[in-house]
């Protein structure tokens, strides 16, 4: 049976993917920014979660999506739920890997510093992530996937560039891994409000079943 697709800004995302088990597309959006009065889109985002995640969010049952959207503790619970998560980015506006690396470095470092968790180990782990992206060039439709296994403090980053074999990198610092999740899923501090709003809407619906 063919997997249905969801179009996220004209980019097709399968509604389900299978890693160690089937994961469902429960949220999606894009990152964009206004530059000289033009709305520039950078990449689309798809968030795949083990449907089991609903059992870890029961205390928010019955809360409307609009309210959930504003509850950072709800997104903290989503991030810490011990289930498998995959975040898939598809590039809309081409970007050098070095530029993307700087974005992730700044976002993660600032959040860790604010939480007083930016030590030597975190700095080293983050430098390795930046190094991994350094030599890459992301044309339109290049794919960056973050895979967070259940009950694990690691994350695997997979980059798929046109015509090249996928390259992979494993982040082993728990604080850095957690902060990457927060960058994409962390409620009011997340990089894409559209993704947060989509997650709140789907999860609110799932919780009311």
Buried (B, 14 or more C-beta within 10 A) or exposed (E): EEEEEEEBBEBEBBBEBEBEEEBBBBBBBBBBEEEEEEEEEBBBBBBBBBBBBBEBBEEBEEBEBEEBBEBBEBBBBBBEBEBBBBBBBBBBEEBBBBEBBBBBBEBBBEBBEEEEBBEEBBBEBBEBBBEBBEEBEBEEBBBBBBBBBBEBBBBBBBBBBEEEEEBEBEBEBBBBBBBBBBBBBBBEBBBBBBBBBBBBBBBBEBBEE
